[in-house]
Amino acid sequence: MPAKPSLPSPALYGRPISISAVAEQAGVSIATVSRVINASKPVSADTRGRVEAAVAALGYRSNPFARGLTRGESRLLLVLVPDFANPFYSETIKGVESVVRRHGYSIVLGGAPDARGPEQPSLDAVYNRLVDGVISLANFQDLQPLIKDLPNLPWVACSEFIEDSGLPHASIDHGQAALDAVQYLINRGHRRIALLGADETYLWARQRHTGYEAALKRANLTLDPQLVRVARGTDYSFGMEAAGALLALEAPPSAVFAVSDTLAIGAIKAFRRAGRRVPEDIAVVGFDNIPLSQVFEPALTTIAQPMFELGAAAARMLLERLAGGQPESRTLQHALVVRESA
């Protein structure tokens, strides 16, 4: 495939050219561009030619500071975040920053890569070795090619991880936490309990779904597939949308377990708009204990994740890796916080 037609180079206007711009111009991945520029791995003659042509057309110059980082430190750590709007991630990032700052490091935030979409320009920092290590809250399935390309760059996972991957992680027991939430609803007398789930390419979403089913099975309750709704995202609006589908059932649930507080709050809004009282007509339990859950009306019963502590634990693990250590993964404690919604 020929390289894309060249456009006027941003370098003519004093703007630096990124490695991702070269990748787009050449029609290859930024990993491939990195291999050509750094001669780190062999590539085909055709691919090398396309990359070199893109480099020439755009006026790309590799960063001498980045090259020097292989012999030193940038004192920068990258935090990969799947959704900047989700309050869970902002609280976790605060925990990361609180630890690394005391050790003379700063953090940079990057959008998480998506194996189903284009590569993120923010990953230039990784491929150019502008950071000393990475804390990832992202879907680890999407990250595996990147980790394989950069085996010597220290990584730590936070909340989302791959079991038996060998990479240290800080998380909670999502399955047990979900079981505790659903068991609470069962103990309150509910028998038709719905699940508002999320994208199950994420481990935490799969584990919370598993915990939901385990609680029903333990109570000898029949699993009704109609009561399981996977939202199109975790924003409040998607919670409203999924809750609306539950209300349309001939036999709607008496309670809902949502795998995030944002989905739970969206669901409560949809129920109230439909004239349903929470918790009198339908009870709702969320997950995360984001700050809004305390002040929302009705205040949300939820599973509290130690968000700040998760970020801090991941940061300490990464610092230990940078110092040559081999930290063990940590499972932090969750708690059921009972408020007004259930």
Secondary structure, 3 states (H helix, E strand, C coil): CCCCCCCCCHHHHCCCCCHHHHHHHHCCCHHHHHHHHHCCCCCCHHHHHHHHHHHHHHCCCCCHHHHHHHHCCCCEEEEEECCCCCHHHHHHHHHHHHHHHHCCCEEEEEECCCCCCCCCHHHHHHHCCCCCEEEECCCHHHHHHHHHHCCCCCEEEECCCCCCCCCCEEEECHHHHHHHHHHHHHHCCCCCEEEEECCCCCHHHHHHHHHHHHHHHHCCCCCCHHHEEECCCCCHHHHHHHHHHHHCCCCCCCEEEECCHHHHHHHHHHHHHCCCCCCCCCEEEEEECCCHHHHCCCCCEEEECCHHHHHHHHHHHHHHHHCCCCCCCEEECCEEECCCCC
